[in-house]
């Protein structure tokens, strides 16, 4: 029973991170570009490190004031939705 409860909590946290990441993305990232940025052939994002670095750079340039966990949520959303990169 404890394992089921723990698994439920972990899955709920993952879902929340994706929802939070999507909301933050829609509030800030779509000002500059749409989804075509993530699906273009000549993407600069080749690995998970590149994705984290780009999200951090964009957040700093836009002055979003995101905390590290918020940046991580956006990275998770983008990776799950578009990139499908391994960590």
Residue pairs with C-beta under 8 A, 6 or more apart in sequence:
17 72
17 73
17 76
17 77
18 73
18 76
18 77
18 80
20 70
20 73
21 73
21 74
21 75
21 76
21 77
21 78
22 77
22 81
24 64
24 66
24 70
24 73
24 74
24 77
25 74
25 77
25 78
28 58
28 59
28 62
28 64
29 58
29 74
31 62
32 58
32 62
35 82
38 45
38 78
38 81
38 82
38 83
39 82
44 50
44 54
45 51
45 54
45 83
45 85
47 85
48 75
48 79
48 85
48 86
48 87
51 75
51 78
51 79
51 83
51 85
52 71
52 72
52 75
55 71
55 74
55 75
55 78
56 71
59 66
59 71
59 74
64 70
66 74
79 85
